[in-house]
Amino acid sequence: MALNCSLNALQVPALPGANITAFEVNLVQNYTGIATSKLYIGHPTVSVDNATFCNVTVSYEHIDGNDTVNVETWLPMDNYNGRIQASGGGGWVAGRFQITYASMMGALGEGYATSTTDAGLGQTPDSWALTADGSPNVHALEDLASISLHDQAILTKAVVEDFYGQPAAYAYWNGCSQGGRQGMMLAQRYPDAYDGIHACAPAANWNELFAFTLWPQLVMEWADYVPRPCELDALSKAAIEACDKHDGVYDSMISDDSACDFDALSVVGQAYFCADTNTTETITKEAATIAKATWTGPRTANDDFVWYGTNTGSLLGTSGEGLTTALGPAMTSCSENGTCVGVPLGLGDVWLKYFVEKDANWDYREMTPAEFDRDVAKSIELYDAIIGTNDPDLTSFYESGGKILGFHGMMDQVIPVKGTEHYYNAVSKVLPNVGEFYRMFEVPGLLHCSGGNGGQPSNTFDALRAWVENGTVPESLPHLYTPVEGGPEFERLLCPYPQKAVLKKCGREEISPKMTTRAGDYVCV
């Protein structure tokens, strides 16, 4: 059957609880580009040359809400592989932005029908977080949290079946960060939406996570000290140097955080070179306290646990890689006269401003420890049921035959990997056989979704697909990485949590800083 990309050839799909307001069908030709592995999560880089696809965009309004949501689907004309790969968002964005389109380009190049939703929102919450009467826009938040995701699955499947004349053989979700959270929400609330969910570094436990993202900035304010980026970098470097060797390989990474007993306060007074000022300085107690607070995680005024911190040695400021995924929660900026200010990530500070304080002019810098405790508790009380994304009961998803696979960088500086471990452990208490359908691979040295010394896995999505379609259980995954640009290439084994990759002795009594590794040098235990 010849494919016909025209308005007359396709039917306007139906969506329960919504009115379709626009239906656009456009033929796109000579589409060319490169979808890098950094943005096409879990895949190798894909080159797309002169592709032809049908772009179908459905716009709709929910009957019970004042919104306009758009779902955009790309349908390959020449190389369709019979499968859907829906793409997730990032930050505050549900989709239909740079990262999503890069992922969709890769999916298109590999023959997938691919889709994205904007949830009816923009790229920042400034325009939608508060209603005209100044109250939080709960309906819009619900769209972002879950409703738009279900809608996207329904519309994408309908458009694909109409265009190709038969349903997709398999449907997959792919996303990291917000996209990872979206994937986990789909598994929790819409277990039949996708056969396989590739959910990486998920922003689950939303309220606690957003408390963490603001925590280092608050510690700076309360200490009345804002360190230069170079001082923060010196602290991360000191931690890595102290704990790199614990896994048996000198590769500028910490592979086992539990074995790292580095205390940032132990290097107070240690000299470091600051390239920003071209001077030699010494690490201050205040900066060490900020680093320790970031790696420990937020606590109440009574020192009670609120949430996890990032792993010891993780990025505090910015890596200079030019990616939003390379920004740390203790980021600062300094003027030429030496005045430094904190630069929050635009997550926890924005969340509390709109959804808890309900004041667009609220300034986190005026917050006291007691007010932080109050706002975090209120945030959980009001919004956990909407966007917490932490329901451990995945029984329905398991019974549907679905599979979840993802990775999380152990040096993730935005979403603590321990939070993902926490969720996995919670699921295992409900379903002790969790490994039969859900596997999460921790990646040493990897920052938030991409970047860092550890490299980004490019084989995890195909591992998910093999698991779903062939029953091939991903017991472990080989992973190539180059810790130092231009340096030697290493290979290691990625193991499904809670297993860890342990270096075999192989007759070596001592490790060498010059030693590189292959995946076969490791075993998962």
C-alpha positions as CSV (number, residue, x, y, z in Angstrom):
1,M,0.0,0.0,0.0
2,A,1.4,3.4,-1.0
3,L,1.6,5.8,1.9
4,N,-0.3,9.0,1.5
5,C,0.7,12.0,3.6
6,S,-2.2,14.3,3.0
7,L,-5.0,15.7,5.1
8,N,-7.7,13.9,3.0
9,A,-6.0,10.5,3.5
10,L,-6.1,10.6,7.3
11,Q,-8.9,10.6,9.8
12,V,-9.0,13.0,12.7
13,P,-8.3,10.8,15.8
14,A,-10.6,10.8,18.8
15,L,-9.4,11.5,22.3
16,P,-11.7,10.8,25.3
17,G,-12.3,13.8,27.4
18,A,-11.0,16.3,24.8
19,N,-12.1,18.2,21.7
20,I,-9.7,18.2,18.7
21,T,-9.2,21.8,17.7
22,A,-6.7,21.4,14.8
23,F,-5.3,18.6,12.7
24,E,-2.3,19.3,10.5
25,V,-0.6,16.9,8.0
26,N,2.6,18.0,6.3
27,L,5.0,16.1,4.1
28,V,8.7,16.8,5.0
29,Q,11.4,16.0,2.5
30,N,15.2,16.2,2.4
31,Y,15.4,16.2,6.2
32,T,19.0,15.9,7.1
33,G,20.9,16.1,10.4
34,I,22.9,14.3,13.1
35,A,21.3,13.0,16.3
36,T,24.1,12.8,18.7
37,S,24.2,10.1,21.4
38,K,24.2,12.8,24.0
39,L,20.6,13.8,23.1
40,Y,19.4,10.5,21.5
41,I,19.4,8.8,24.9
42,G,20.6,5.2,25.0
43,H,21.5,5.1,21.3
44,P,24.7,5.6,19.2
45,T,24.9,8.8,17.1
46,V,22.6,8.6,14.1
47,S,23.1,10.4,10.8
48,V,19.9,11.3,8.9
49,D,20.3,12.0,5.2
50,N,17.5,13.4,3.0
51,A,14.8,11.6,5.0
52,T,11.1,11.9,4.0
53,F,8.4,11.8,6.7
54,C,4.8,12.8,7.4
55,N,4.4,15.2,10.2
56,V,1.0,14.9,11.8
57,T,0.2,17.4,14.6
58,V,-3.0,17.1,16.7
59,S,-4.1,20.0,18.8
60,Y,-6.8,19.6,21.4
61,E,-8.5,21.0,24.5
62,H,-9.5,19.1,27.5
63,I,-13.2,19.4,28.2
64,D,-12.7,20.2,31.9
65,G,-9.7,22.5,31.5
66,N,-8.6,25.7,29.8
67,D,-5.7,24.4,27.8
68,T,-4.4,23.8,24.3
69,V,-2.2,20.7,23.9
70,N,-0.2,19.7,20.8
71,V,1.0,16.2,20.0
72,E,3.4,16.0,17.1
73,T,4.1,12.6,15.3
74,W,6.7,11.9,12.7
75,L,5.9,9.0,10.4
76,P,8.8,7.7,8.2
77,M,7.8,7.2,4.6
78,D,10.6,4.8,3.5
79,N,12.1,2.9,6.4
80,Y,9.4,2.3,8.9
81,N,10.3,-0.5,11.3
82,G,6.8,-1.1,12.6
83,R,7.5,0.4,16.0
84,I,6.8,3.6,18.0
85,Q,9.5,5.4,20.0
86,A,7.9,8.3,21.8
87,S,10.4,11.0,23.1
88,G,10.3,12.7,26.6
89,G,11.1,16.2,27.7
90,G,13.6,17.8,30.0
91,G,13.6,20.3,32.9
92,W,10.2,22.0,33.0
93,V,9.5,21.0,29.4
94,A,7.2,18.2,28.5
95,G,8.5,18.1,24.9
96,R,8.5,19.8,21.5
97,F,11.9,21.5,22.1
98,Q,15.5,21.1,21.0
99,I,16.4,18.0,23.0
100,T,13.1,16.2,22.0
101,Y,13.5,17.0,18.3
102,A,17.1,15.7,18.4
103,S,15.9,12.5,19.9
104,M,13.0,12.3,17.3
105,M,15.5,12.8,14.5
106,G,17.5,9.8,15.7
107,A,14.4,7.7,16.0
108,L,13.2,8.7,12.6
109,G,16.6,7.7,11.1
110,E,16.3,4.3,12.7
111,G,12.8,3.8,11.2
112,Y,10.6,4.5,14.2
113,A,7.4,6.4,14.2
114,T,8.1,9.0,16.9
115,S,6.1,11.6,18.8
116,T,6.3,14.4,21.4
117,T,3.8,16.4,23.4
118,D,4.1,20.0,24.8
119,A,1.5,19.3,27.4
120,G,0.0,22.7,26.5
121,L,2.9,24.5,28.2
122,G,6.0,26.5,27.3
123,Q,9.6,26.0,28.2
124,T,9.4,27.7,31.6
125,P,6.6,27.8,34.1
126,D,6.6,31.6,34.3
127,S,3.7,31.8,31.8
128,W,1.5,29.1,33.3
129,A,2.3,28.3,36.9
130,L,-0.1,30.8,38.4
131,T,-3.7,31.4,37.3
132,A,-5.2,34.9,37.0
133,D,-6.3,34.9,40.7
134,G,-2.7,34.0,41.8
135,S,-3.3,30.4,42.7
136,P,-1.2,27.5,41.4
137,N,-2.4,26.2,38.0
138,V,-3.0,22.7,39.2
139,H,-4.7,21.6,35.9
140,A,-1.6,22.6,33.9
141,L,0.6,20.8,36.5
142,E,-1.5,17.7,36.0
143,D,-1.0,17.9,32.3
144,L,2.7,18.1,32.8
145,A,2.7,15.3,35.4
146,S,0.7,12.6,33.7
147,I,-2.4,13.5,31.7
148,S,-0.6,14.7,28.5
149,L,1.5,11.5,28.6
150,H,-1.5,9.2,28.3
151,D,-3.0,11.5,25.7
152,Q,0.2,11.3,23.7
153,A,0.2,7.5,23.7
154,I,-3.5,7.3,22.6
155,L,-3.0,9.8,19.7
156,T,0.3,8.5,18.5
157,K,-1.0,4.9,18.3
158,A,-4.2,6.1,16.5
159,V,-2.2,8.2,13.9
160,V,0.3,5.4,13.3
161,E,-2.4,2.8,12.7
162,D,-4.3,5.1,10.4
163,F,-1.3,6.0,8.4
164,Y,0.3,2.5,8.0
165,G,-3.0,0.6,8.0
166,Q,-2.1,-1.5,11.0
167,P,-1.1,-1.0,14.6
168,A,2.5,-0.7,15.6
169,A,4.1,-4.0,16.6
170,Y,5.7,-2.4,19.7
171,A,5.6,0.9,21.4
172,Y,8.5,2.4,23.4
173,W,9.1,5.4,25.5
174,N,12.5,7.1,25.7
175,G,13.6,9.9,28.0
176,C,16.0,11.2,30.6
177,S,15.5,13.5,33.5
178,Q,12.0,14.9,33.1
179,G,11.7,12.4,30.3
180,G,12.8,9.7,32.7
181,R,10.2,10.8,35.2
182,Q,7.5,10.8,32.5
183,G,8.5,7.2,31.7
184,M,8.1,6.1,35.3
185,M,4.8,7.9,35.6
186,L,3.6,6.0,32.5
187,A,4.5,2.7,34.1
188,Q,2.8,3.7,37.4
189,R,-0.5,5.1,36.0
190,Y,-0.9,3.9,32.4
191,P,0.6,0.4,32.4
192,D,-0.7,-0.5,28.9
193,A,0.6,2.7,27.2
194,Y,4.0,1.2,26.2
195,D,5.6,-2.2,25.9
196,G,9.0,-0.9,26.9
197,I,10.1,2.2,28.8
198,H,13.6,3.5,28.6
199,A,13.7,5.8,31.7
200,C,17.0,7.3,32.6
201,A,17.9,9.5,35.6
202,P,14.2,10.0,36.3
203,A,13.2,13.1,38.2
204,A,11.0,11.0,40.5
205,N,10.2,12.0,44.1
206,W,9.7,15.4,42.6
207,N,9.1,17.4,45.7
208,E,12.1,16.0,47.6
209,L,14.3,16.3,44.5
210,F,13.4,19.9,44.0
211,A,14.2,20.6,47.6
212,F,17.7,19.1,47.0
213,T,18.3,21.2,43.9
214,L,17.9,24.4,45.9
215,W,19.7,23.2,49.1
216,P,23.3,24.1,48.2
217,Q,22.3,27.6,47.3
218,L,20.5,28.0,50.6
219,V,23.6,26.7,52.5
220,M,25.6,29.4,50.7
221,E,23.1,32.1,51.8
222,W,23.1,30.9,55.4
223,A,26.9,30.7,55.5
224,D,27.1,34.2,53.9
225,Y,29.8,32.8,51.6
226,V,29.7,32.3,47.8
227,P,32.8,30.4,46.6
228,R,34.4,30.9,43.2
229,P,33.7,28.1,40.7
230,C,37.4,27.1,40.9
231,E,37.2,26.5,44.6
232,L,34.2,24.2,44.1
233,D,36.1,22.3,41.3
234,A,39.0,21.9,43.6
235,L,36.8,20.1,46.2
236,S,35.4,17.8,43.6
237,K,38.8,17.0,42.3
238,A,40.1,16.3,45.8
239,A,37.3,13.8,46.4
240,I,37.9,12.0,43.2
241,E,41.7,11.8,43.8
242,A,41.0,10.4,47.3
243,C,38.5,7.7,46.2
244,D,39.4,6.9,42.5
245,K,41.6,3.9,43.4
246,H,39.0,2.1,45.5
247,D,37.6,0.2,42.5
248,G,41.0,-1.0,41.4
249,V,41.3,1.3,38.3
250,Y,42.8,4.8,38.0
251,D,40.3,6.3,35.6
252,S,39.4,9.6,37.3
253,M,36.2,8.3,38.6
254,I,34.6,7.0,41.8
255,S,32.8,3.7,41.0
256,D,31.6,2.8,44.5
257,D,30.3,5.7,46.5
258,S,29.8,3.5,49.6
259,A,33.6,2.9,49.7
260,C,34.4,6.6,49.5
261,D,34.9,8.1,53.0
262,F,36.2,11.4,51.8
263,D,35.2,14.3,54.1
264,A,35.3,17.7,52.4
265,L,36.3,19.4,55.6
266,S,39.5,17.3,55.6
267,V,41.0,19.4,52.9
268,V,40.3,22.8,54.4
269,G,43.5,24.9,54.0
270,Q,44.7,22.8,51.1
271,A,46.2,24.9,48.3
272,Y,44.7,24.9,44.8
273,F,45.3,26.9,41.6
274,C,42.4,29.1,40.4
275,A,42.6,29.7,36.7
276,D,39.9,32.4,37.0
277,T,42.2,34.6,38.9
278,N,45.5,33.1,38.0
279,T,46.4,32.7,41.7
280,T,47.0,30.0,44.2
281,E,44.3,29.9,46.9
282,T,43.4,27.7,49.9
283,I,40.1,25.8,50.4
284,T,37.9,27.5,52.9
285,K,35.8,25.9,55.6
286,E,32.7,27.5,54.1
287,A,33.3,26.1,50.7
288,A,33.9,22.6,52.2
289,T,30.7,22.9,54.1
290,I,28.8,23.7,50.9
291,A,30.3,20.7,49.2
292,K,29.6,18.4,52.1
293,A,26.0,19.6,52.2
294,T,25.5,19.0,48.5
295,W,26.9,15.5,48.8
296,T,25.0,14.7,52.0
297,G,21.6,16.2,50.9
298,P,19.1,18.5,52.5
299,R,18.3,18.3,56.2
300,T,15.8,20.0,58.5
301,A,16.7,22.6,61.0
302,N,16.9,19.6,63.5
303,D,19.2,17.7,61.1
304,D,16.6,15.2,60.1
305,F,16.8,13.6,56.7
306,V,14.9,15.3,53.8
307,W,16.4,13.7,50.7
308,Y,19.6,12.3,49.3
309,G,22.6,14.3,48.1
310,T,24.6,13.6,45.0
311,N,27.5,11.2,45.2
312,T,30.8,12.4,46.7
313,G,32.9,14.1,44.2
314,S,30.0,15.0,41.9
315,L,30.0,18.3,40.0
316,L,29.2,21.3,42.2
317,G,29.3,24.2,39.7
318,T,29.6,23.8,35.9
319,S,31.8,21.5,33.9
320,G,32.2,24.0,31.0
321,E,30.8,21.5,28.5
322,G,28.2,23.9,27.3
323,L,25.3,21.6,28.1
324,T,22.4,22.3,30.5
325,T,23.1,18.8,31.8
326,A,26.5,20.0,32.9
327,L,25.2,22.5,35.5
328,G,25.6,21.8,39.2
329,P,23.3,22.8,42.1
330,A,26.1,24.8,43.8
331,M,26.8,26.9,40.7
332,T,28.1,30.4,41.2
333,S,29.1,33.3,39.0
334,C,31.8,36.0,39.8
335,S,32.2,39.5,38.4
336,E,35.6,41.0,37.5
337,N,35.7,42.8,40.9
338,G,35.5,39.4,42.7
339,T,31.9,39.6,43.8
340,C,30.3,36.2,43.5
341,V,26.6,35.2,43.5
342,G,24.8,31.9,43.6
343,V,23.1,30.7,40.5
344,P,20.3,28.2,41.2
345,L,19.3,25.6,38.6
346,G,15.8,27.2,38.1
347,L,14.1,24.1,39.5
348,G,13.7,24.1,43.3
349,D,13.7,27.9,43.5
350,V,11.1,28.3,40.8
351,W,9.0,25.4,42.2
352,L,8.7,26.9,45.7
353,K,8.1,30.4,44.3
354,Y,5.1,29.5,42.3
355,F,3.6,26.3,43.8
356,V,4.2,26.8,47.5
357,E,4.8,30.5,48.1
358,K,2.4,31.5,45.3
359,D,4.4,34.7,44.8
360,A,6.2,35.5,41.5
361,N,8.3,38.0,43.4
362,W,9.4,35.6,46.1
363,D,13.2,35.4,46.6
364,Y,14.7,32.2,48.0
365,R,17.7,34.1,49.4
366,E,15.4,35.4,52.2
367,M,14.3,31.9,53.3
368,T,15.2,30.7,56.8
369,P,15.9,27.1,57.7
370,A,12.5,26.9,59.4
371,E,10.8,28.2,56.3
372,F,12.6,25.7,54.2
373,D,11.3,22.9,56.4
374,R,7.8,24.3,56.2
375,D,7.8,24.7,52.5
376,V,9.1,21.2,51.7
377,A,6.5,19.6,54.0
378,K,3.8,21.7,52.3
379,S,5.1,20.8,48.8
380,I,4.9,17.1,49.6
381,E,1.4,17.4,51.1
382,L,-0.1,19.4,48.2
383,Y,1.6,17.9,45.2
384,D,2.9,14.4,45.9
385,A,-0.2,12.7,44.6
386,I,0.0,14.8,41.4
387,I,3.6,14.7,40.4
388,G,5.5,12.8,43.0
389,T,6.0,9.9,40.6
390,N,7.0,7.6,43.4
391,D,4.3,4.9,43.5
392,P,6.2,1.7,44.1
393,D,3.3,-0.6,43.1
394,L,4.1,-1.5,39.5
395,T,2.0,-4.7,39.6
396,S,-0.3,-3.7,36.7
397,F,2.7,-2.8,34.5
398,Y,4.4,-6.1,35.4
399,E,1.2,-8.0,34.6
400,S,0.9,-6.2,31.3
401,G,4.2,-7.7,30.3
402,G,6.0,-4.3,30.1
403,K,9.7,-3.8,30.7
404,I,11.6,-0.8,32.2
405,L,15.3,-0.3,31.6
406,G,17.4,2.8,32.2
407,F,20.7,4.2,33.3
408,H,21.7,6.7,35.9
409,G,25.0,8.5,36.1
410,M,26.8,8.0,39.5
411,M,28.2,11.5,39.1
412,D,24.7,12.9,38.3
413,Q,24.9,16.4,39.8
414,V,21.2,17.3,39.4
415,I,19.3,14.1,40.3
416,P,20.9,12.1,43.0
417,V,21.4,8.5,41.9
418,K,20.5,7.4,45.5
419,G,17.0,8.7,44.8
420,T,16.6,6.2,42.0
421,E,18.1,3.5,44.2
422,H,15.5,4.4,46.8
423,Y,12.6,4.0,44.4
424,Y,14.0,0.7,43.0
425,N,14.3,-0.6,46.6
426,A,10.7,0.5,47.3
427,V,9.4,-1.4,44.2
428,S,11.4,-4.5,45.3
429,K,9.5,-4.5,48.6
430,V,6.2,-4.7,46.7
431,L,7.4,-7.0,44.0
432,P,10.5,-9.0,45.1
433,N,10.8,-10.2,41.5
434,V,11.4,-6.7,40.3
435,G,14.4,-7.7,38.2
436,E,12.1,-9.7,35.9
437,F,10.7,-6.4,34.4
438,Y,12.7,-3.5,35.7
439,R,16.5,-3.0,35.5
440,M,18.5,0.1,36.3
441,F,22.2,0.4,35.4
442,E,24.4,2.8,37.3
443,V,27.2,4.4,35.2
444,P,30.4,5.6,37.0
445,G,31.6,9.0,36.0
446,L,28.5,10.0,34.1
447,L,26.9,13.4,34.8
448,H,23.3,14.2,34.4
449,C,22.1,12.2,31.3
450,S,25.4,13.0,29.5
451,G,28.9,14.4,30.0
452,G,31.6,13.6,32.5
453,N,34.5,11.1,32.5
454,G,32.4,8.0,32.4
455,G,30.8,8.2,29.0
456,Q,27.2,7.8,28.1
457,P,25.8,4.3,27.3
458,S,24.7,3.9,23.7
459,N,23.4,0.3,23.9
460,T,20.7,0.5,26.6
461,F,17.7,1.2,24.3
462,D,18.5,-1.8,22.1
463,A,19.0,-3.9,25.2
464,L,15.4,-2.9,26.3
465,R,14.1,-3.8,22.8
466,A,15.8,-7.2,22.9
467,W,14.3,-7.8,26.3
468,V,10.8,-6.8,25.2
469,E,10.8,-8.6,21.8
470,N,13.1,-11.6,22.3
471,G,13.1,-12.1,26.0
472,T,16.8,-11.5,26.2
473,V,17.4,-10.5,29.8
474,P,20.1,-7.7,30.2
475,E,22.3,-9.4,32.8
476,S,25.1,-6.9,32.1
477,L,26.1,-4.4,29.4
478,P,29.6,-3.6,28.1
479,H,30.5,0.1,28.1
480,L,33.3,2.0,26.4
481,Y,34.5,5.3,27.8
482,T,37.5,7.7,27.6
483,P,38.1,9.3,31.0
484,V,40.5,11.9,29.6
485,E,40.0,13.5,26.2
486,G,42.7,12.1,23.9
487,G,43.7,9.5,26.5
488,P,43.4,5.7,26.5
489,E,40.0,4.1,26.0
490,F,38.6,1.9,28.8
491,E,35.9,-0.6,28.8
492,R,33.9,-1.7,31.8
493,L,30.8,-3.7,32.7
494,L,27.6,-2.0,33.6
495,C,25.6,-4.1,36.1
496,P,21.9,-3.9,37.0
497,Y,21.4,-2.4,40.5
498,P,21.9,-3.5,43.2
499,Q,24.7,-5.5,41.6
500,K,28.1,-3.8,41.3
501,A,30.9,-4.3,38.8
502,V,34.0,-5.7,40.6
503,L,37.4,-5.9,39.0
504,K,38.7,-9.4,38.8
505,K,42.2,-9.9,40.3
506,C,43.5,-11.7,37.2
507,G,46.7,-12.5,39.2
508,R,47.5,-8.8,39.8
509,E,48.3,-8.0,43.4
510,E,48.8,-4.2,42.7
511,I,47.0,-1.9,40.4
512,S,48.8,0.5,38.1
513,P,47.8,4.0,37.1
514,K,48.6,3.0,33.5
515,M,46.3,0.0,33.5
516,T,43.2,0.1,31.2
517,T,40.4,-2.4,31.3
518,R,38.0,-4.5,29.2
519,A,34.5,-5.5,30.1
520,G,35.8,-9.1,30.6
521,D,38.0,-7.8,33.5
522,Y,34.8,-7.3,35.6
523,V,32.1,-9.4,37.1
524,C,28.7,-8.4,38.4
525,V,28.3,-9.2,42.1
